Every structure is written in C-alpha cells, then in structure tokens.
Amino acid sequence: MTKVSVVIPAYNRLGMVEHAVESALVQTLNDVEVVVVDDGSTDGTSSVLKDKLGDCIGYFYQKNQGRSVARNRGARISTGEYLVFLDSDDLLMPWGLETMAGFLDSKPDVDIVYADGYYCDEEGNDIELVSKGRPPVDLDSILETLVLHNVIGPPHLAMVRRSSLEVLGYPYFDETLRGTEDTDFWLRLAAQGARFACLDVPVGKYCLHGANASKKHSPNWERRWQSLVRGRRKVLCAEFFPTLSVATRRQFLHNMLLVALRDDVQAQEEVLQSPQFRALPLSDQAYLLYYVGIDNIMYHRAFKLGRERLRQSVRADGKRIQYRFILFLSQLGGPVVRLVISLRRRFGELRRRGVIDHSLAPHWREGQ
C-alpha cells in the first residue's frame, strides 16, 4: 500500500493545475501517488495533464459532475494509507506530506491531522497564515467547533486515514453539495467519533485569485450559497444536533437565521417553528426571536412580521429590558426602530475599533 495518496479534482484549471500537481510530486516523502480526476475540462487542462504530466500521475477523465464526485472517484481509485485532497489551484509545501504522515505514523489513535498554511497571491507570494483566522479549538469536542466554523479551511491542509473513510462510508463527500462539501466531510467524520489533531506547521498554500469559487462575483456563487444553505439544514436535522451544547445550538441557529437565511423570511419562520428551535431554553428562543425580528425590520421592511417576533421574544423572556424597549419603540414605526438600531450598532463598532480581527479566513467567515 502506498503511504500517501494526493487526490486532485480539476475542472478548467489550465495554467494552475500544473503547479498544483508539481507541488505534490516534489515532496520530501518518496512514497506518494498523485491521482488527478479531470471533471470534464474544456479549456486544455486535459492536454496538460495527459501529455505533460501523464507519466507521473494517475489521470482519469469524467464528464462534469462536480468536485465531490471527482474526489470520491479519486479516493476509490487511490491506494494510499493516508489521503490528502488538494484542489487544482492550491499548493503543497515540499515537506507537507512527510510532516503530516510522520505525525499519523507516530499517533495511531489520531484519524485526521490538520496543520497550518498560507494564503498566497496568484504568484505564490505569502499573504498571511491560515491559523490567524481560526477560532480557538478544543480538540476533545471539535464537533462543537466544526458545527460553527470549518477550522481546517483548505482541505489540503489536512491528512486523513483511509480507514476513517471506510468507517464513514461511501460516498465520502456529499455529491449533492457544491462548494461546502469539505465542511460537511469533516463534520461527519467528527460526528462518527474520528479523532483530530493539529500541527503548528505550514504545509500548504491556498491561492487567492479572481476565479476562486468562494468569491461573490464567481459565476458559481449562487450555487455555492444554496449548497451552504442545504448543508446548514443537514446539520440542523442531524442526529448529533440535540447532543450539542445549548450555546453551540443557539449560535448555529443564529448564524443560520441571520446569515444563511437572511433573505428568506419564510425559511426563517420554518426554522423558528422547528423542534430544534423549540428545544432551546426560553431565554435563548427569545434572543433569536429578537434578532430575527430586528433583521426583518432593518433589511426586509417586513415591519409587521418583525414586530410580531419582537412580541414573541418579550413573551418568552419579559425580563430583558432591551427586548421590551425596542418593542415599545416599534409603536412609533419602522423608521424609528431602524434609526435607533443603526445608532446602537454604530456606537458598538466604535467601541470595538482596534480589536476587530481583519484576517482573511474566507473558509469560515463566509459560513463554510
């Protein structure tokens, strides 16, 4: 069995995929196979992979079906004891695979090790460490963190045992998700009890460029956003969700209601009527109702609906002066509420000025 397999899905990455493949081929670890699954490229990517790199890699072509399908196929074809999933526009450090494989060799009780890396520009120049944008992580309860943040970030910064994938079951990556499938992948591994470990060593680079799928101007942004929403619904309905702490469930629902579903008041209402929401303590229900109500008034001009949610928040927790005060102000109309809330937020920003974290971290700041 090969020690490490690097699986690279590629779709129309002419000019980038060659660098990604070469970064996997020049590793200090010798026992490495590189499996590239071309997901129906039409821009000449296939020519580069077959003609220039074909003798060094396993190359497989499929009609365009998405990155998850390509990763799953590559994982099944590969033979490595450990796997790394490298996107075709990213890079591995020369020592990356040896560092992570050596750690897993020395820690047989660890299933996934993830390390640090750099965000870089299109020329490969380092911008900042990925770890700068990671929130604190308790590895003994990493599921709680992964529900809220994909702390691993770019998937090639992690190495996973093949045996863990076999326990997870096929398909490893959810093929219905486009753009958030890696978040779902790590979550399901954690939910099944996989043990994670972290290394404070840069092992790869995540390249920032105009064609990043996570960019809002990307033609795939809408599809990716809908995938994010589906992923959030999947977590909400997961068997493990009721086992999470109240604080994590409340924060997850806050993010879902006010980020993923901000533009869909009907979907917000469905969540507010869900058993998962009703299972929260009344004080936490009131908190969420209050902020959803404010959101409806501020951004949707759905004043009547927002005011009703404010009433519900007061009924759930009438002790909070803040809730009662805004509900009272709502008698004066939506413009007054919007003015007061805007001023409060502005003062809050001024108080926080100087301590706001401006790190890049697109993998979790945008909800992945």
C-alpha positions as MATLAB code, in Angstrom:
seq = 'MTKVSVVIPAYNRLGMVEHAVESALVQTLNDVEVVVVDDGSTDGTSSVLKDKLGDCIGYFYQKNQGRSVARNRGARISTGEYLVFLDSDDLLMPWGLETMAGFLDSKPDVDIVYADGYYCDEEGNDIELVSKGRPPVDLDSILETLVLHNVIGPPHLAMVRRSSLEVLGYPYFDETLRGTEDTDFWLRLAAQGARFACLDVPVGKYCLHGANASKKHSPNWERRWQSLVRGRRKVLCAEFFPTLSVATRRQFLHNMLLVALRDDVQAQEEVLQSPQFRALPLSDQAYLLYYVGIDNIMYHRAFKLGRERLRQSVRADGKRIQYRFILFLSQLGGPVVRLVISLRRRFGELRRRGVIDHSLAPHWREGQ';
ca = [
       0.000    0.000    0.000;
       1.221    3.469   -0.869;
       1.853    5.704    2.130;
       0.045    8.852    0.872;
      -2.354    9.482   -1.986;
      -2.946   13.042   -3.154;
      -6.329   13.351   -4.866;
      -6.732   16.363   -7.149;
     -10.072   17.192   -8.806;
      -9.592   19.504  -11.788;
     -12.002   21.471  -13.919;
     -10.835   24.132  -16.386;
      -7.689   24.978  -14.451;
      -5.277   25.477  -17.333;
      -2.281   27.419  -16.008;
      -2.924   26.385  -12.383;
      -3.305   22.633  -12.201;
       0.242   22.001  -13.402;
       1.635   23.892  -10.399;
      -0.651   22.012   -8.020;
       0.425   18.646   -9.419;
       4.105   19.564   -9.364;
       3.833   20.635   -5.722;
       2.589   17.124   -4.925;
       5.341   15.480   -6.972;
       8.303   17.267   -5.374;
       7.626   16.089   -1.831;
      10.370   15.069    0.577;
       8.263   11.969    1.226;
       9.012    9.448   -1.512;
       6.057    7.088   -1.152;
       3.405    9.289   -2.771;
       0.905    8.763   -5.564;
      -0.916   11.594   -7.290;
      -4.387   10.875   -8.664;
      -5.973   13.572  -10.816;
      -9.629   13.355  -11.805;
     -10.433   15.697  -14.682;
     -14.052   16.715  -14.179;
     -14.842   17.369  -17.841;
     -12.410   20.226  -18.569;
     -12.843   22.035  -21.886;
     -10.012   24.591  -21.733;
      -6.984   22.415  -22.493;
      -6.472   21.233  -18.923;
      -6.740   17.632  -20.098;
      -3.887   18.096  -22.597;
      -1.538   19.391  -19.912;
      -2.437   16.553  -17.568;
      -2.182   13.784  -20.152;
       0.651   14.964  -22.386;
       2.932   16.736  -19.932;
       2.259   15.011  -16.631;
       0.704   11.718  -17.663;
       3.796    9.630  -16.869;
       3.968   10.978  -13.300;
       0.333   10.815  -12.228;
      -2.765    8.711  -12.432;
      -5.046   10.633  -14.777;
      -8.751    9.913  -15.089;
     -11.370   11.770  -17.080;
     -15.081   12.019  -16.359;
     -17.916   14.157  -17.633;
     -18.534   17.221  -15.495;
     -20.269   16.102  -12.304;
     -18.758   18.324   -9.630;
     -15.820   18.332   -7.288;
     -17.358   15.913   -4.787;
     -17.867   13.227   -7.431;
     -14.303   13.741   -8.647;
     -12.880   13.499   -5.139;
     -14.883   10.385   -4.370;
     -13.724    8.701   -7.551;
     -10.118    9.665   -6.896;
     -10.285    8.357   -3.340;
     -11.620    4.985   -4.508;
      -9.012    4.674   -7.243;
      -6.123    5.625   -4.976;
      -4.245    3.152   -2.811;
      -2.676    5.284   -0.075;
      -2.882    4.528    3.613;
      -3.376    8.278    4.107;
      -5.165   10.723    1.815;
      -4.879   14.429    1.104;
      -7.394   16.297   -1.047;
      -5.631   19.053   -2.986;
      -7.622   21.483   -5.115;
      -6.205   22.199   -8.551;
      -5.433   25.853   -7.781;
      -3.645   25.264   -4.458;
      -0.157   24.127   -3.462;
       1.580   21.787   -1.037;
       4.812   22.684    0.701;
       7.646   20.241   -0.169;
       7.677   18.942    3.407;
       3.901   18.951    3.855;
       3.103   15.292    3.263;
       6.101   13.997    5.207;
       5.185   16.186    8.176;
       1.571   15.048    8.357;
       2.253   11.391    7.524;
       5.015   11.257   10.131;
       2.606   12.566   12.736;
      -0.060    9.992   11.896;
       2.577    7.239   11.947;
       3.520    8.268   15.473;
      -0.079    8.729   16.677;
      -2.116    5.649   15.703;
      -5.071    6.900   17.767;
      -5.425   10.046   15.614;
      -7.601    9.825   12.493;
      -7.133   13.280   10.974;
      -4.287   15.716   11.407;
      -4.628   19.268   10.145;
      -1.872   21.835   10.002;
      -1.271   25.463    9.131;
      -0.775   27.079    5.757;
      -0.593   30.384    3.943;
      -2.986   32.409    1.904;
      -0.998   33.485   -1.138;
      -1.492   35.594   -4.254;
      -1.534   34.316   -7.826;
       2.258   34.408   -7.957;
       2.528   32.279   -4.819;
       3.621   35.128   -2.545;
       2.566   34.548    1.065;
      -0.061   36.906    2.483;
      -0.912   35.556    5.922;
      -1.177   32.355    7.917;
      -4.469   30.480    7.776;
      -4.265   29.978   11.543;
      -4.645   33.727   12.069;
      -8.318   33.382   11.227;
      -9.008   30.213   13.186;
     -11.106   30.472   16.333;
      -9.999   28.625   19.483;
     -10.466   24.861   19.193;
     -10.934   22.233   21.897;
      -9.876   19.062   20.098;
     -11.740   16.922   22.625;
     -15.016   18.496   21.489;
     -14.141   19.506   17.949;
     -17.628   18.689   16.678;
     -18.902   21.707   18.631;
     -16.413   23.910   16.782;
     -16.886   22.387   13.332;
     -20.639   22.973   13.540;
     -19.869   26.696   13.646;
     -16.553   27.030   11.770;
     -14.576   24.991    9.271;
     -11.352   25.484   11.202;
      -9.395   23.245    8.830;
     -10.017   25.555    5.920;
      -8.417   24.456    2.640;
      -8.759   20.656    2.641;
      -5.164   20.002    1.599;
      -4.013   21.266    4.997;
      -5.336   18.002    6.465;
      -4.482   14.325    6.093;
      -6.971   11.556    6.844;
      -6.563    7.818    7.334;
      -8.196    5.651    4.699;
      -9.610    3.502    7.494;
     -11.604    6.534    8.688;
     -13.133    6.941    5.244;
     -14.160    3.312    5.239;
     -15.946    3.828    8.558;
     -17.580    6.981    7.168;
     -18.903    5.046    4.207;
     -19.241    5.856    0.524;
     -19.773    8.434   -0.887;
     -17.226   10.155    1.325;
     -18.073   13.648    0.067;
     -21.755   14.517   -0.273;
     -22.278   14.749   -4.024;
     -25.351   16.964   -3.648;
     -23.221   19.771   -2.187;
     -21.190   22.148   -4.352;
     -18.619   24.298   -2.570;
     -19.274   23.324    1.052;
     -18.733   19.590    0.743;
     -15.456   19.653    2.667;
     -17.147   21.275    5.673;
     -19.738   18.502    5.630;
     -16.975   15.898    5.235;
     -15.088   16.972    8.369;
     -18.333   17.307   10.321;
     -19.448   13.772    9.522;
     -16.026   12.409   10.415;
     -16.166   14.204   13.777;
     -19.731   13.016   14.372;
     -18.679    9.398   13.901;
     -16.008    9.841   16.564;
     -12.903   10.455   14.465;
     -10.059   11.985   16.463;
      -8.478   15.194   15.190;
      -5.059   16.659   15.964;
      -3.480   19.971   14.975;
       0.089   20.801   13.926;
       1.508   24.298   14.104;
       3.421   23.858   10.835;
       2.594   25.360    7.404;
       2.097   22.502    4.941;
       0.404   24.221    2.007;
      -0.862   27.354    0.335;
      -4.381   28.485   -0.524;
      -4.142   30.667   -3.612;
      -6.364   33.731   -3.791;
      -7.271   34.710   -7.343;
     -10.126   36.064   -9.380;
     -11.558   32.628  -10.150;
     -11.889   31.399   -6.550;
     -15.258   29.679   -6.186;
     -15.712   31.365   -2.804;
     -15.674   34.847   -4.360;
     -19.070   36.514   -4.503;
     -18.508   37.549   -8.115;
     -17.858   33.931   -9.132;
     -20.441   32.565  -11.608;
     -20.847   29.641   -9.218;
     -21.524   31.821   -6.170;
     -25.294   31.351   -6.140;
     -24.978   27.587   -6.479;
     -22.387   27.574   -3.732;
     -24.610   29.669   -1.452;
     -27.545   27.320   -1.983;
     -25.208   24.460   -1.148;
     -24.281   26.227    2.073;
     -27.966   26.513    2.984;
     -28.529   22.818    2.255;
     -25.515   21.988    4.388;
     -26.924   24.026    7.279;
     -30.259   22.231    7.008;
     -28.404   18.935    7.009;
     -26.679   19.840   10.290;
     -29.952   21.002   11.833;
     -31.559   17.635   11.067;
     -28.536   15.532   12.036;
     -28.838   13.003   14.843;
     -25.968   14.662   16.684;
     -27.552   18.141   16.759;
     -29.523   17.636   20.018;
     -26.316   16.423   21.717;
     -24.568   19.751   21.170;
     -24.334   22.287   23.965;
     -27.057   24.925   24.241;
     -24.510   27.639   23.435;
     -23.458   25.896   20.205;
     -27.032   25.220   19.123;
     -28.012   28.823   19.781;
     -25.023   30.181   17.852;
     -25.645   27.774   14.972;
     -29.280   28.855   14.739;
     -28.230   32.500   14.974;
     -25.863   32.041   12.026;
     -28.435   30.082   10.079;
     -31.269   32.550   10.608;
     -29.298   35.768   10.190;
     -26.723   34.734    7.570;
     -27.752   31.688    5.551;
     -31.467   32.529    5.565;
     -31.303   36.317    5.830;
     -33.094   36.822    2.522;
     -35.779   34.198    3.084;
     -38.310   35.123    5.766;
     -40.392   32.025    5.042;
     -37.401   29.764    5.638;
     -36.652   31.692    8.828;
     -40.192   31.008   10.023;
     -39.800   27.286    9.313;
     -36.689   27.172   11.489;
     -38.406   29.128   14.262;
     -41.190   26.544   14.232;
     -38.791   23.577   14.230;
     -38.397   21.193   17.196;
     -34.703   22.082   17.285;
     -35.579   25.715   17.992;
     -38.311   24.756   20.492;
     -35.822   22.573   22.359;
     -33.804   25.650   23.360;
     -34.393   27.326   26.739;
     -36.932   30.147   26.543;
     -34.255   32.776   27.106;
     -32.365   31.537   24.039;
     -35.546   31.394   21.978;
     -36.233   34.995   22.996;
     -32.701   36.025   21.977;
     -33.117   34.548   18.495;
     -36.643   35.897   18.030;
     -35.454   39.369   18.980;
     -32.609   39.417   16.457;
     -34.675   37.872   13.682;
     -37.363   40.457   14.366;
     -34.823   43.263   14.149;
     -33.449   41.744   10.950;
     -36.924   41.656    9.394;
     -37.476   45.328   10.238;
     -33.996   46.509    9.229;
     -33.452   44.650    5.968;
     -36.757   43.330    4.680;
     -39.021   46.228    5.621;
     -41.250   43.444    6.957;
     -42.336   45.615    9.842;
     -45.466   43.732   10.833;
     -43.679   40.379   10.878;
     -40.674   41.820   12.692;
     -42.855   43.415   15.352;
     -44.665   40.130   15.938;
     -41.335   38.409   16.501;
     -40.374   41.136   18.941;
     -43.611   40.436   20.822;
     -42.772   36.739   20.858;
     -39.325   37.490   22.271;
     -40.872   39.515   25.115;
     -43.382   36.758   25.838;
     -40.536   34.227   26.006;
     -38.318   36.409   28.211;
     -40.049   39.501   29.535;
     -37.209   40.315   31.925;
     -34.950   41.687   29.206;
     -35.301   45.462   29.148;
     -33.697   45.604   25.711;
     -36.462   43.490   24.163;
     -39.238   45.492   25.829;
     -37.630   48.809   24.916;
     -37.394   48.019   21.179;
     -40.906   46.607   21.173;
     -42.107   49.861   22.757;
     -40.236   51.899   20.140;
     -41.868   49.856   17.391;
     -45.131   51.611   18.222;
     -43.546   54.678   16.647;
     -42.962   52.858   13.363;
     -40.227   51.123   11.391;
     -38.099   54.211   10.607;
     -37.672   54.949   14.331;
     -36.607   51.388   15.088;
     -34.178   51.382   12.172;
     -32.665   54.686   13.297;
     -32.179   53.558   16.911;
     -30.717   50.180   15.919;
     -28.385   51.800   13.394;
     -27.098   54.230   16.035;
     -26.575   51.443   18.571;
     -24.615   49.403   16.028;
     -22.531   52.395   15.079;
     -21.602   53.044   18.720;
     -20.817   49.350   19.116;
     -18.446   49.475   16.148;
     -16.683   52.491   17.621;
     -16.194   50.677   20.946;
     -14.763   47.647   19.176;
     -12.494   49.640   16.883;
      -8.925   48.470   17.201;
      -9.815   44.939   18.307;
     -11.645   43.712   15.212;
      -9.887   40.772   13.574;
      -9.357   41.585    9.910;
      -7.828   38.227    8.970;
      -8.863   36.705    5.658;
     -10.265   33.335    6.724;
     -12.894   33.151    3.950;
     -13.466   29.467    4.658;
     -15.343   30.167    7.882;
     -16.144   33.865    7.828;
     -18.466   33.241    4.877;
     -20.147   30.389    6.727;
     -18.449   27.315    5.086;
];
